[in-house]
Structures are given as structure tokens and as C-alpha cells.
Amino acid sequence: MRPDENAINAVMNGWLDGADHIYPMTVQFEDTDAIGIVYHSNYINYAERARTALLRCIDVDMQGLIERDEGIIIRKIGVEYKSPSYIGERLMVTSTNFNLGKATLNMTQIVSDDDGKVRAILDVQGAFVSSGRPIRIPADVREKMEAAMATTATAS
């Protein structure tokens, strides 16, 4: 039996929870080294997947941005590794502490396990660009981001 659309969307896009976006995932074989521990750079990949899922969750049309030659680049990312993750573990990437500037989107992303044990904390600074040059956040994207932030802020 096929799961309902809401369940599929929760797995594919994560969900908004208060002021946070939650993205669930499972550590795959390809994510690990020879002894089954997640290779350190994969936490950056996990955070990227969660950021993309966040944009889908709030209905930002990524393909539309690409077609308009607009996008988001990561200008700085810092990672603090707390504890290893292992093959088969279920993890959650929580995107939180959003700060929307004129051309920037900054956030904290926390990778944790089912029990809430933190595995890594990422501080991310993103910038909107067109043709490789900084631009203001496009109005349609800003509107959706601000609406999501307002909704999540009032839910907490």
C-alpha cells in the first residue's frame, strides 16, 4: 500500500516544527568509511540536502530560480563535530536560527540522532546570486521565506 501524500512529503521534504525545519534521513553505506563511520564531509552534504528540502517545503521553485539564472551559494560554512554517526542510523537535520538579510540567508543546522544526541553543528552563510554576482533576495523567494518564518515563529 502506497503511503499518503503527506507522509511522502514529510520524508522527501521534511517539515516545519515551530521555528525549525526538520529533515529526516538514514545513514547509507556510501556515507561511511571502511569501518561504518560517517565520513566527516558528508555532514556538509546532509546539511545541503536539508536546505534544499527546506526550500521545497516552503514552495520555493528551485527550477524556476535556475531558469532565471538566480540561486543561492554558500559563502561560508563552519562545522563543529560532536560525535560520530554510523551506518544505518536515523538522523535528523534541524535547520534553525534563520537570519534573512538583503541578499543573505544565514542559519544553524544541527545533525542529531533519534535520541537528540548532537553529532554535528553547522553555521551556514548563504548569498543570493545571478550570473555569479550578488543580488537582493528575489521578491517571490523573500515572501515565501518570511511567511514561513512568521508562521513558525508564531507556532512556538
N, CA, C and O atoms as a GROMACS GRO file, in nm:
protein
  624
    1MET      N    1   0.084  -0.118   0.000
    1MET     CA    2   0.000   0.000   0.000
    1MET      C    3   0.089   0.125   0.000
    1MET      O    4   0.181   0.138   0.081
    2ARG      N    5   0.060   0.214  -0.090
    2ARG     CA    6   0.136   0.339  -0.102
    2ARG      C    7   0.098   0.433   0.013
    2ARG      O    8  -0.020   0.450   0.043
    3PRO      N    9   0.200   0.495   0.078
    3PRO     CA   10   0.169   0.593   0.182
    3PRO      C   11   0.097   0.713   0.124
    3PRO      O   12   0.104   0.739   0.004
    4ASP      N   13   0.026   0.788   0.210
    4ASP     CA   14  -0.043   0.906   0.160
    4ASP      C   15   0.058   1.016   0.126
    4ASP      O   16   0.175   1.011   0.165
    5GLU      N   17   0.011   1.115   0.052
    5GLU     CA   18   0.098   1.221   0.001
    5GLU      C   19   0.167   1.298   0.113
    5GLU      O   20   0.283   1.336   0.098
    6ASN      N   21   0.099   1.321   0.225
    6ASN     CA   22   0.160   1.393   0.337
    6ASN      C   23   0.279   1.316   0.394
    6ASN      O   24   0.381   1.376   0.429
    7ALA      N   25   0.266   1.184   0.404
    7ALA     CA   26   0.377   1.102   0.455
    7ALA      C   27   0.495   1.106   0.359
    7ALA      O   28   0.610   1.115   0.402
    8ILE      N   29   0.467   1.099   0.230
    8ILE     CA   30   0.574   1.105   0.130
    8ILE      C   31   0.644   1.240   0.136
    8ILE      O   32   0.767   1.247   0.135
    9ASN      N   33   0.567   1.348   0.143
    9ASN     CA   34   0.626   1.481   0.152
    9ASN      C   35   0.711   1.499   0.276
    9ASN      O   36   0.816   1.563   0.271
   10ALA      N   37   0.668   1.443   0.388
   10ALA     CA   38   0.746   1.453   0.512
   10ALA      C   39   0.882   1.385   0.497
   10ALA      O   40   0.982   1.435   0.547
   11VAL      N   41   0.884   1.272   0.428
   11VAL     CA   42   1.011   1.202   0.407
   11VAL      C   43   1.098   1.276   0.306
   11VAL      O   44   1.219   1.288   0.326
   12MET      N   45   1.038   1.325   0.200
   12MET     CA   46   1.115   1.389   0.094
   12MET      C   47   1.156   1.532   0.127
   12MET      O   48   1.266   1.574   0.092
   13ASN      N   49   1.069   1.607   0.195
   13ASN     CA   50   1.092   1.750   0.217
   13ASN      C   51   1.112   1.788   0.363
   13ASN      O   52   1.147   1.902   0.392
   14GLY      N   53   1.091   1.695   0.453
   14GLY     CA   54   1.093   1.730   0.594
   14GLY      C   55   0.968   1.808   0.630
   14GLY      O   56   0.868   1.804   0.558
   15TRP      N   57   0.972   1.880   0.742
   15TRP     CA   58   0.854   1.954   0.788
   15TRP      C   59   0.897   2.071   0.876
   15TRP      O   60   1.008   2.073   0.931
   16LEU      N   61   0.807   2.166   0.888
   16LEU     CA   62   0.829   2.279   0.978
   16LEU      C   63   0.778   2.242   1.116
   16LEU      O   64   0.669   2.186   1.129
   17ASP      N   65   0.857   2.273   1.219
   17ASP     CA   66   0.822   2.243   1.357
   17ASP      C   67   0.859   2.365   1.440
   17ASP      O   68   0.976   2.386   1.473
   18GLY      N   69   0.760   2.445   1.475
   18GLY     CA   70   0.789   2.570   1.545
   18GLY      C   71   0.877   2.657   1.457
   18GLY      O   72   0.843   2.683   1.341
   19ALA      N   73   0.989   2.702   1.510
   19ALA     CA   74   1.079   2.789   1.435
   19ALA      C   75   1.185   2.710   1.358
   19ALA      O   76   1.282   2.769   1.309
   20ASP      N   77   1.168   2.580   1.345
   20ASP     CA   78   1.269   2.494   1.283
   20ASP      C   79   1.216   2.419   1.162
   20ASP      O   80   1.095   2.401   1.146
   21HIS      N   81   1.308   2.377   1.077
   21HIS     CA   82   1.277   2.282   0.970
   21HIS      C   83   1.350   2.153   1.005
   21HIS      O   84   1.469   2.155   1.036
   22ILE      N   85   1.278   2.041   1.001
   22ILE     CA   86   1.334   1.910   1.034
   22ILE      C   87   1.341   1.827   0.906
   22ILE      O   88   1.244   1.816   0.832
   23TYR      N   89   1.458   1.768   0.882
   23TYR     CA   90   1.478   1.682   0.766
   23TYR      C   91   1.531   1.547   0.813
   23TYR      O   92   1.643   1.539   0.863
   24PRO      N   93   1.451   1.440   0.797
   24PRO     CA   94   1.495   1.308   0.842
   24PRO      C   95   1.578   1.236   0.735
   24PRO      O   96   1.559   1.258   0.615
   25MET      N   97   1.668   1.152   0.780
   25MET     CA   98   1.747   1.074   0.686
   25MET      C   99   1.805   0.952   0.756
   25MET      O  100   1.806   0.944   0.879
   26THR      N  101   1.854   0.859   0.678
   26THR     CA  102   1.921   0.739   0.729
   26THR      C  103   2.061   0.735   0.672
   26THR      O  104   2.081   0.760   0.553
   27VAL      N  105   2.160   0.705   0.756
   27VAL     CA  106   2.298   0.692   0.709
   27VAL      C  107   2.308   0.571   0.617
   27VAL      O  108   2.273   0.460   0.656
   28GLN      N  109   2.356   0.594   0.496
   28GLN     CA  110   2.370   0.489   0.396
   28GLN      C  111   2.515   0.438   0.392
   28GLN      O  112   2.606   0.503   0.443
   29PHE      N  113   2.534   0.322   0.332
   29PHE     CA  114   2.666   0.263   0.318
   29PHE      C  115   2.763   0.360   0.251
   29PHE      O  116   2.878   0.374   0.292
   30GLU      N  117   2.715   0.428   0.146
   30GLU     CA  118   2.800   0.521   0.071
   30GLU      C  119   2.849   0.639   0.154
   30GLU      O  120   2.944   0.706   0.116
   31ASP      N  121   2.784   0.665   0.267
   31ASP     CA  122   2.820   0.778   0.353
   31ASP      C  123   2.936   0.748   0.447
   31ASP      O  124   2.991   0.838   0.511
   32THR      N  125   2.974   0.620   0.455
   32THR     CA  126   3.066   0.579   0.561
   32THR      C  127   3.204   0.538   0.508
   32THR      O  128   3.224   0.515   0.389
   33ASP      N  129   3.297   0.532   0.603
   33ASP     CA  130   3.431   0.483   0.571
   33ASP      C  131   3.433   0.330   0.586
   33ASP      O  132   3.328   0.267   0.599
   34ALA      N  133   3.550   0.272   0.584
   34ALA     CA  134   3.564   0.126   0.585
   34ALA      C  135   3.514   0.061   0.713
   34ALA      O  136   3.487  -0.059   0.714
   35ILE      N  137   3.500   0.137   0.821
   35ILE     CA  138   3.452   0.076   0.946
   35ILE      C  139   3.312   0.123   0.984
   35ILE      O  140   3.269   0.106   1.098
   36GLY      N  141   3.239   0.182   0.887
   36GLY     CA  142   3.099   0.216   0.908
   36GLY      C  143   3.072   0.347   0.978
   36GLY      O  144   2.960   0.370   1.023
   37ILE      N  145   3.172   0.436   0.987
   37ILE     CA  146   3.154   0.567   1.048
   37ILE      C  147   3.136   0.670   0.936
   37ILE      O  148   3.206   0.666   0.835
   38VAL      N  149   3.041   0.763   0.956
   38VAL     CA  150   3.016   0.867   0.856
   38VAL      C  151   3.143   0.949   0.834
   38VAL      O  152   3.204   1.000   0.929
   39TYR      N  153   3.182   0.961   0.708
   39TYR     CA  154   3.296   1.043   0.670
   39TYR      C  155   3.261   1.189   0.696
   39TYR      O  156   3.150   1.233   0.666
   40HIS      N  157   3.355   1.264   0.752
   40HIS     CA  158   3.327   1.399   0.804
   40HIS      C  159   3.263   1.493   0.702
   40HIS      O  160   3.176   1.571   0.739
   41SER      N  161   3.303   1.487   0.576
   41SER     CA  162   3.248   1.582   0.478
   41SER      C  163   3.102   1.556   0.447
   41SER      O  164   3.033   1.644   0.394
   42ASN      N  165   3.052   1.438   0.478
   42ASN     CA  166   2.913   1.407   0.449
   42ASN      C  167   2.815   1.487   0.534
   42ASN      O  168   2.699   1.502   0.495
   43TYR      N  169   2.859   1.538   0.647
   43TYR     CA  170   2.770   1.624   0.726
   43TYR      C  171   2.735   1.751   0.647
   43TYR      O  172   2.625   1.804   0.660
   44ILE      N  173   2.830   1.799   0.566
   44ILE     CA  174   2.802   1.914   0.481
   44ILE      C  175   2.700   1.875   0.375
   44ILE      O  176   2.611   1.955   0.342
   45ASN      N  177   2.711   1.754   0.320
   45ASN     CA  178   2.612   1.705   0.223
   45ASN      C  179   2.474   1.693   0.288
   45ASN      O  180   2.374   1.731   0.227
   46TYR      N  181   2.469   1.641   0.410
   46TYR     CA  182   2.340   1.627   0.480
   46TYR      C  183   2.275   1.764   0.497
   46TYR      O  184   2.155   1.780   0.476
   47ALA      N  185   2.356   1.863   0.536
   47ALA     CA  186   2.303   1.998   0.556
   47ALA      C  187   2.253   2.056   0.424
   47ALA      O  188   2.151   2.125   0.421
   48GLU      N  189   2.324   2.031   0.315
   48GLU     CA  190   2.281   2.079   0.183
   48GLU      C  191   2.146   2.018   0.145
   48GLU      O  192   2.057   2.088   0.097
   49ARG      N  193   2.132   1.888   0.165
   49ARG     CA  194   2.003   1.822   0.136
   49ARG      C  195   1.892   1.884   0.218
   49ARG      O  196   1.782   1.907   0.168
   50ALA      N  197   1.920   1.912   0.345
   50ALA     CA  198   1.818   1.971   0.432
   50ALA      C  199   1.781   2.112   0.387
   50ALA      O  200   1.663   2.150   0.391
   51ARG      N  201   1.880   2.191   0.344
   51ARG     CA  202   1.848   2.327   0.296
   51ARG      C  203   1.762   2.321   0.170
   51ARG      O  204   1.667   2.398   0.156
   52THR      N  205   1.795   2.231   0.079
   52THR     CA  206   1.716   2.216  -0.043
   52THR      C  207   1.575   2.168  -0.008
   52THR      O  208   1.477   2.216  -0.066
   53ALA      N  209   1.564   2.074   0.086
   53ALA     CA  210   1.433   2.026   0.129
   53ALA      C  211   1.352   2.138   0.194
   53ALA      O  212   1.230   2.146   0.175
   54LEU      N  213   1.418   2.224   0.270
   54LEU     CA  214   1.351   2.339   0.331
   54LEU      C  215   1.288   2.426   0.223
   54LEU      O  216   1.173   2.467   0.236
   55LEU      N  217   1.363   2.455   0.118
   55LEU     CA  218   1.309   2.538   0.010
   55LEU      C  219   1.191   2.472  -0.057
   55LEU      O  220   1.092   2.538  -0.089
   56ARG      N  221   1.198   2.339  -0.079
   56ARG     CA  222   1.082   2.268  -0.135
   56ARG      C  223   0.964   2.274  -0.039
   56ARG      O  224   0.849   2.292  -0.082
   57CYS      N  225   0.991   2.260   0.090
   57CYS     CA  226   0.887   2.258   0.192
   57CYS      C  227   0.808   2.390   0.193
   57CYS      O  228   0.688   2.390   0.222
   58ILE      N  229   0.875   2.502   0.162
   58ILE     CA  230   0.806   2.630   0.162
   58ILE      C  231   0.770   2.675   0.020
   58ILE      O  232   0.740   2.792  -0.003
   59ASP      N  233   0.775   2.581  -0.073
   59ASP     CA  234   0.731   2.603  -0.212
   59ASP      C  235   0.815   2.703  -0.290
   59ASP      O  236   0.762   2.776  -0.374
   60VAL      N  237   0.946   2.707  -0.264
   60VAL     CA  238   1.035   2.785  -0.349
   60VAL      C  239   1.068   2.698  -0.471
   60VAL      O  240   1.114   2.585  -0.457
   61ASP      N  241   1.044   2.752  -0.588
   61ASP     CA  242   1.064   2.680  -0.714
   61ASP      C  243   1.212   2.686  -0.754
   61ASP      O  244   1.256   2.782  -0.818
   62MET      N  245   1.287   2.584  -0.716
   62MET     CA  246   1.430   2.582  -0.745
   62MET      C  247   1.458   2.583  -0.896
   62MET      O  248   1.549   2.651  -0.941
   63GLN      N  249   1.379   2.508  -0.972
   63GLN     CA  250   1.398   2.506  -1.117
   63GLN      C  251   1.370   2.644  -1.176
   63GLN      O  252   1.439   2.688  -1.268
   64GLY      N  253   1.271   2.713  -1.122
   64GLY     CA  254   1.241   2.849  -1.167
   64GLY      C  255   1.357   2.944  -1.139
   64GLY      O  256   1.388   3.029  -1.222
   65LEU      N  257   1.421   2.930  -1.024
   65LEU     CA  258   1.538   3.012  -0.995
   65LEU      C  259   1.649   2.987  -1.096
   65LEU      O  260   1.711   3.080  -1.148
   66ILE      N  261   1.673   2.859  -1.125
   66ILE     CA  262   1.778   2.824  -1.221
   66ILE      C  263   1.746   2.883  -1.358
   66ILE      O  264   1.834   2.938  -1.425
   67GLU      N  265   1.621   2.873  -1.399
   67GLU     CA  266   1.582   2.926  -1.530
   67GLU      C  267   1.597   3.078  -1.536
   67GLU      O  268   1.620   3.133  -1.643
   68ARG      N  269   1.584   3.146  -1.420
   68ARG     CA  270   1.602   3.292  -1.414
   68ARG      C  271   1.748   3.329  -1.390
   68ARG      O  272   1.781   3.447  -1.376
   69ASP      N  273   1.836   3.228  -1.385
   69ASP     CA  274   1.978   3.248  -1.358
   69ASP      C  275   1.998   3.310  -1.219
   69ASP      O  276   2.083   3.398  -1.201
   70GLU      N  277   1.920   3.263  -1.123
   70GLU     CA  278   1.933   3.306  -0.984
   70GLU      C  279   1.956   3.183  -0.898
   70GLU      O  280   1.914   3.073  -0.933
   71GLY      N  281   2.022   3.202  -0.788
   71GLY     CA  282   2.045   3.090  -0.699
   71GLY      C  283   2.104   3.134  -0.567
   71GLY      O  284   2.126   3.252  -0.542
   72ILE      N  285   2.128   3.034  -0.484
   72ILE     CA  286   2.187   3.057  -0.352
   72ILE      C  287   2.321   2.985  -0.350
   72ILE      O  288   2.330   2.867  -0.383
   73ILE      N  289   2.424   3.058  -0.313
   73ILE     CA  290   2.555   2.994  -0.295
   73ILE      C  291   2.589   2.997  -0.146
   73ILE      O  292   2.539   3.081  -0.072
   74ILE      N  293   2.672   2.906  -0.106
   74ILE     CA  294   2.721   2.906   0.032
   74ILE      C  295   2.853   2.981   0.031
   74ILE      O  296   2.949   2.941  -0.035
   75ARG      N  297   2.857   3.091   0.105
   75ARG     CA  298   2.979   3.171   0.109
   75ARG      C  299   3.068   3.135   0.226
   75ARG      O  300   3.188   3.164   0.226
   76LYS      N  301   3.009   3.072   0.328
   76LYS     CA  302   3.088   3.030   0.443
   76LYS      C  303   3.012   2.922   0.519
   76LYS      O  304   2.891   2.929   0.536
   77ILE      N  305   3.086   2.822   0.563
   77ILE     CA  306   3.024   2.717   0.644
   77ILE      C  307   3.127   2.670   0.747
   77ILE      O  308   3.243   2.644   0.714
   78GLY      N  309   3.082   2.661   0.869
   78GLY     CA  310   3.167   2.611   0.977
   78GLY      C  311   3.103   2.488   1.037
   78GLY      O  312   2.982   2.485   1.059
   79VAL      N  313   3.183   2.387   1.064
   79VAL     CA  314   3.131   2.262   1.118
   79VAL      C  315   3.202   2.229   1.249
   79VAL      O  316   3.325   2.231   1.256
   80GLU      N  317   3.123   2.200   1.351
   80GLU     CA  318   3.176   2.151   1.477
   80GLU      C  319   3.128   2.008   1.494
   80GLU      O  320   3.008   1.983   1.509
   81TYR      N  321   3.220   1.914   1.490
   81TYR     CA  322   3.186   1.772   1.502
   81TYR      C  323   3.180   1.736   1.650
   81TYR      O  324   3.273   1.763   1.726
   82LYS      N  325   3.068   1.673   1.690
   82LYS     CA  326   3.047   1.641   1.831
   82LYS      C  327   3.063   1.492   1.861
   82LYS      O  328   3.123   1.455   1.961
   83SER      N  329   3.008   1.408   1.773
   83SER     CA  330   3.006   1.264   1.798
   83SER      C  331   2.987   1.192   1.665
   83SER      O  332   2.916   1.244   1.578
   84PRO      N  333   3.047   1.075   1.646
   84PRO     CA  334   3.033   1.006   1.517
   84PRO      C  335   2.893   0.949   1.494
   84PRO      O  336   2.818   0.922   1.588
   85SER      N  337   2.861   0.933   1.367
   85SER     CA  338   2.737   0.865   1.326
   85SER      C  339   2.778   0.738   1.252
   85SER      O  340   2.887   0.729   1.197
   86TYR      N  341   2.687   0.640   1.252
   86TYR     CA  342   2.720   0.508   1.198
   86TYR      C  343   2.618   0.463   1.094
   86TYR      O  344   2.504   0.510   1.092
   87ILE      N  345   2.660   0.372   1.011
   87ILE     CA  346   2.575   0.317   0.906
   87ILE      C  347   2.442   0.268   0.966
   87ILE      O  348   2.440   0.202   1.070
   88GLY      N  349   2.333   0.301   0.899
   88GLY     CA  350   2.200   0.256   0.940
   88GLY      C  351   2.132   0.345   1.041
   88GLY      O  352   2.012   0.328   1.066
   89GLU      N  353   2.203   0.440   1.100
   89GLU     CA  354   2.140   0.528   1.199
   89GLU      C  355   2.044   0.625   1.133
   89GLU      O  356   2.067   0.672   1.022
   90ARG      N  357   1.936   0.654   1.204
   90ARG     CA  358   1.844   0.758   1.160
   90ARG      C  359   1.890   0.889   1.222
   90ARG      O  360   1.914   0.900   1.342
   91LEU      N  361   1.901   0.989   1.135
   91LEU     CA  362   1.943   1.122   1.178
   91LEU      C  363   1.838   1.225   1.141
   91LEU      O  364   1.757   1.203   1.051
   92MET      N  365   1.841   1.335   1.210
   92MET     CA  366   1.757   1.450   1.180
   92MET      C  367   1.848   1.570   1.162
   92MET      O  368   1.937   1.595   1.244
   93VAL      N  369   1.826   1.644   1.054
   93VAL     CA  370   1.895   1.772   1.036
   93VAL      C  371   1.794   1.881   1.069
   93VAL      O  372   1.693   1.896   1.001
   94THR      N  373   1.822   1.955   1.174
   94THR     CA  374   1.735   2.064   1.216
   94THR      C  375   1.797   2.195   1.170
   94THR      O  376   1.908   2.230   1.210
   95SER      N  377   1.724   2.267   1.086
   95SER     CA  378   1.767   2.400   1.041
   95SER      C  379   1.696   2.502   1.127
   95SER      O  380   1.573   2.500   1.138
   96THR      N  381   1.772   2.593   1.188
   96THR     CA  382   1.716   2.683   1.287
   96THR      C  383   1.793   2.816   1.288
   96THR      O  384   1.890   2.833   1.212
   97ASN      N  385   1.751   2.909   1.372
   97ASN     CA  386   1.819   3.038   1.388
   97ASN      C  387   1.836   3.110   1.254
   97ASN      O  388   1.946   3.155   1.221
   98PHE      N  389   1.728   3.120   1.179
   98PHE     CA  390   1.733   3.184   1.047
   98PHE      C  391   1.751   3.334   1.061
   98PHE      O  392   1.693   3.398   1.148
   99ASN      N  393   1.833   3.388   0.972
   99ASN     CA  394   1.853   3.533   0.966
   99ASN      C  395   1.856   3.572   0.819
   99ASN      O  396   1.947   3.535   0.745
  100LEU      N  397   1.755   3.647   0.779
  100LEU     CA  398   1.739   3.689   0.640
  100LEU      C  399   1.788   3.832   0.626
  100LEU      O  400   1.735   3.923   0.690
  101GLY      N  401   1.892   3.853   0.542
  101GLY     CA  402   1.942   3.987   0.514
  101GLY      C  403   1.890   4.034   0.379
  101GLY      O  404   1.799   3.974   0.323
  102LYS      N  405   1.948   4.141   0.327
  102LYS     CA  406   1.906   4.191   0.196
  102LYS      C  407   1.939   4.093   0.085
  102LYS      O  408   1.861   4.075  -0.008
  103ALA      N  409   2.054   4.028   0.095
  103ALA     CA  410   2.098   3.933  -0.007
  103ALA      C  411   2.143   3.801   0.054
  103ALA      O  412   2.193   3.714  -0.018
  104THR      N  413   2.126   3.785   0.185
  104THR     CA  414   2.182   3.668   0.253
  104THR      C  415   2.077   3.590   0.332
  104THR      O  416   1.974   3.642   0.373
  105LEU      N  417   2.109   3.464   0.352
  105LEU     CA  418   2.032   3.376   0.439
  105LEU      C  419   2.132   3.299   0.524
  105LEU      O  420   2.210   3.220   0.473
  106ASN      N  421   2.128   3.324   0.654
  106ASN     CA  422   2.216   3.256   0.747
  106ASN      C  423   2.133   3.167   0.838
  106ASN      O  424   2.018   3.197   0.868
  107MET      N  425   2.193   3.057   0.881
  107MET     CA  426   2.121   2.963   0.967
  107MET      C  427   2.220   2.872   1.039
  107MET      O  428   2.338   2.866   1.006
  108THR      N  429   2.167   2.804   1.140
  108THR     CA  430   2.239   2.697   1.208
  108THR      C  431   2.171   2.567   1.170
  108THR      O  432   2.048   2.559   1.164
  109GLN      N  433   2.252   2.463   1.144
  109GLN     CA  434   2.196   2.332   1.115
  109GLN      C  435   2.259   2.232   1.211
  109GLN      O  436   2.381   2.224   1.226
  110ILE      N  437   2.172   2.156   1.278
  110ILE     CA  438   2.215   2.062   1.380
  110ILE      C  439   2.180   1.921   1.334
  110ILE      O  440   2.064   1.892   1.306
  111VAL      N  441   2.280   1.834   1.328
  111VAL     CA  442   2.258   1.694   1.292
  111VAL      C  443   2.256   1.616   1.423
  111VAL      O  444   2.352   1.620   1.501
  112SER      N  445   2.145   1.546   1.447
  112SER     CA  446   2.132   1.469   1.571
  112SER      C  447   2.067   1.334   1.542
  112SER      O  448   2.012   1.313   1.434
  113ASP      N  449   2.075   1.244   1.639
  113ASP     CA  450   2.014   1.112   1.623
  113ASP      C  451   1.872   1.110   1.680
  113ASP      O  452   1.821   1.213   1.725
  114ASP      N  453   1.810   0.994   1.677
  114ASP     CA  454   1.673   0.978   1.727
  114ASP      C  455   1.656   1.023   1.872
  114ASP      O  456   1.550   1.072   1.911
  115ASP      N  457   1.762   1.006   1.952
  115ASP     CA  458   1.755   1.041   2.093
  115ASP      C  459   1.794   1.185   2.120
  115ASP      O  460   1.798   1.228   2.235
  116GLY      N  461   1.823   1.261   2.013
  116GLY     CA  462   1.860   1.401   2.029
  116GLY      C  463   2.009   1.425   2.052
  116GLY      O  464   2.050   1.539   2.073
  117LYS      N  465   2.090   1.318   2.048
  117LYS     CA  466   2.233   1.336   2.066
  117LYS      C  467   2.289   1.408   1.944
  117LYS      O  468   2.273   1.363   1.830
  118VAL      N  469   2.355   1.521   1.969
  118VAL     CA  470   2.407   1.604   1.861
  118VAL      C  471   2.533   1.540   1.803
  118VAL      O  472   2.625   1.503   1.876
  119ARG      N  473   2.535   1.529   1.671
  119ARG     CA  474   2.650   1.472   1.600
  119ARG      C  475   2.736   1.581   1.538
  119ARG      O  476   2.859   1.570   1.536
  120ALA      N  477   2.672   1.688   1.487
  120ALA     CA  478   2.747   1.799   1.428
  120ALA      C  479   2.660   1.924   1.429
  120ALA      O  480   2.537   1.916   1.421
  121ILE      N  481   2.726   2.039   1.438
  121ILE     CA  482   2.658   2.169   1.431
  121ILE      C  483   2.725   2.247   1.318
  121ILE      O  484   2.848   2.261   1.315
  122LEU      N  485   2.643   2.297   1.226
  122LEU     CA  486   2.694   2.373   1.113
  122LEU      C  487   2.639   2.515   1.116
  122LEU      O  488   2.518   2.535   1.130
  123ASP      N  489   2.727   2.612   1.104
  123ASP     CA  490   2.687   2.752   1.089
  123ASP      C  491   2.705   2.786   0.942
  123ASP      O  492   2.815   2.777   0.888
  124VAL      N  493   2.595   2.827   0.877
  124VAL     CA  494   2.591   2.843   0.733
  124VAL      C  495   2.558   2.987   0.696
  124VAL      O  496   2.464   3.046   0.750
  125GLN      N  497   2.636   3.042   0.604
  125GLN     CA  498   2.608   3.173   0.548
  125GLN      C  499   2.588   3.158   0.398
  125GLN      O  500   2.680   3.119   0.326
  126GLY      N  501   2.467   3.188   0.353
  126GLY     CA  502   2.436   3.179   0.211
  126GLY      C  503   2.414   3.317   0.152
  126GLY      O  504   2.380   3.412   0.223
  127ALA      N  505   2.433   3.326   0.021
  127ALA     CA  506   2.410   3.452  -0.050
  127ALA      C  507   2.338   3.424  -0.180
  127ALA      O  508   2.361   3.321  -0.245
  128PHE      N  509   2.250   3.514  -0.219
  128PHE     CA  510   2.178   3.502  -0.346
  128PHE      C  511   2.262   3.566  -0.456
  128PHE      O  512   2.321   3.672  -0.438
  129VAL      N  513   2.266   3.498  -0.571
  129VAL     CA  514   2.346   3.545  -0.683
  129VAL      C  515   2.270   3.530  -0.814
  129VAL      O  516   2.176   3.451  -0.826
  130SER      N  517   2.316   3.607  -0.912
  130SER     CA  518   2.272   3.592  -1.051
  130SER      C  519   2.395   3.617  -1.136
  130SER      O  520   2.465   3.717  -1.118
  131SER      N  521   2.423   3.526  -1.228
  131SER     CA  522   2.543   3.535  -1.312
  131SER      C  523   2.669   3.551  -1.228
  131SER      O  524   2.763   3.620  -1.266
  132GLY      N  525   2.669   3.485  -1.113
  132GLY     CA  526   2.787   3.488  -1.027
  132GLY      C  527   2.804   3.615  -0.944
  132GLY      O  528   2.905   3.630  -0.874
  133ARG      N  529   2.708   3.707  -0.951
  133ARG     CA  530   2.718   3.834  -0.878
  133ARG      C  531   2.608   3.840  -0.771
  133ARG      O  532   2.497   3.791  -0.794
  134PRO      N  533   2.637   3.900  -0.658
  134PRO     CA  534   2.536   3.911  -0.552
  134PRO      C  535   2.413   3.990  -0.598
  134PRO      O  536   2.425   4.088  -0.672
  135ILE      N  537   2.296   3.945  -0.554
  135ILE     CA  538   2.171   4.016  -0.580
  135ILE      C  539   2.088   4.018  -0.452
  135ILE      O  540   2.113   3.941  -0.359
  136ARG      N  541   1.990   4.105  -0.449
  136ARG     CA  542   1.893   4.101  -0.339
  136ARG      C  543   1.814   3.971  -0.349
  136ARG      O  544   1.799   3.914  -0.458
  137ILE      N  545   1.766   3.925  -0.237
  137ILE     CA  546   1.682   3.805  -0.240
  137ILE      C  547   1.562   3.834  -0.329
  137ILE      O  548   1.493   3.934  -0.308
  138PRO      N  549   1.536   3.749  -0.428
  138PRO     CA  550   1.422   3.773  -0.517
  138PRO      C  551   1.293   3.788  -0.435
  138PRO      O  552   1.273   3.717  -0.336
  139ALA      N  553   1.206   3.880  -0.476
  139ALA     CA  554   1.085   3.913  -0.401
  139ALA      C  555   0.998   3.791  -0.374
  139ALA      O  556   0.947   3.775  -0.262
  140ASP      N  557   0.980   3.702  -0.474
  140ASP     CA  558   0.895   3.585  -0.454
  140ASP      C  559   0.955   3.489  -0.352
  140ASP      O  560   0.882   3.426  -0.274
  141VAL      N  561   1.086   3.477  -0.351
  141VAL     CA  562   1.154   3.390  -0.254
  141VAL      C  563   1.148   3.452  -0.116
  141VAL      O  564   1.119   3.383  -0.018
  142ARG      N  565   1.177   3.582  -0.106
  142ARG     CA  566   1.171   3.650   0.023
  142ARG      C  567   1.032   3.637   0.085
  142ARG      O  568   1.019   3.611   0.205
  143GLU      N  569   0.929   3.656   0.004
  143GLU     CA  570   0.791   3.647   0.054
  143GLU      C  571   0.764   3.509   0.115
  143GLU      O  572   0.706   3.500   0.223
  144LYS      N  573   0.806   3.404   0.047
  144LYS     CA  574   0.783   3.268   0.099
  144LYS      C  575   0.865   3.241   0.224
  144LYS      O  576   0.817   3.179   0.319
  145MET      N  577   0.989   3.288   0.225
  145MET     CA  578   1.074   3.268   0.343
  145MET      C  579   1.020   3.345   0.464
  145MET      O  580   1.014   3.291   0.574
  146GLU      N  581   0.982   3.470   0.441
  146GLU     CA  582   0.929   3.549   0.552
  146GLU      C  583   0.798   3.492   0.604
  146GLU      O  584   0.774   3.492   0.725
  147ALA      N  585   0.713   3.442   0.513
  147ALA     CA  586   0.586   3.381   0.556
  147ALA      C  587   0.613   3.257   0.640
  147ALA      O  588   0.548   3.235   0.742
  148ALA      N  589   0.709   3.175   0.596
  148ALA     CA  590   0.742   3.054   0.672
  148ALA      C  591   0.800   3.090   0.808
  148ALA      O  592   0.767   3.027   0.909
  149MET      N  593   0.887   3.189   0.811
  149MET     CA  594   0.947   3.231   0.938
  149MET      C  595   0.842   3.289   1.032
  149MET      O  596   0.846   3.264   1.152
  150ALA      N  597   0.748   3.367   0.978
  150ALA     CA  598   0.642   3.425   1.060
  150ALA      C  599   0.552   3.315   1.113
  150ALA      O  600   0.512   3.318   1.230
  151THR      N  601   0.519   3.218   1.028
  151THR     CA  602   0.434   3.107   1.069
  151THR      C  603   0.501   3.025   1.177
  151THR      O  604   0.440   2.991   1.278
  152THR      N  605   0.629   2.994   1.155
  152THR     CA  606   0.698   2.911   1.253
  152THR      C  607   0.725   2.988   1.382
  152THR      O  608   0.725   2.930   1.490
  153ALA      N  609   0.749   3.120   1.371
  153ALA     CA  610   0.774   3.198   1.492
  153ALA      C  611   0.651   3.206   1.579
  153ALA      O  612   0.663   3.203   1.701
  154THR      N  613   0.533   3.216   1.519
  154THR     CA  614   0.411   3.225   1.599
  154THR      C  615   0.368   3.088   1.651
  154THR      O  616   0.288   3.079   1.744
  155ALA      N  617   0.420   2.981   1.590
  155ALA     CA  618   0.383   2.846   1.635
  155ALA      C  619   0.458   2.807   1.761
  155ALA      O  620   0.414   2.716   1.833
  156SER      N  621   0.570   2.874   1.791
  156SER     CA  622   0.650   2.833   1.908
  156SER      C  623   0.607   2.900   2.034
  156SER      O  624   0.665   2.876   2.140
   0.00000   0.00000   0.00000
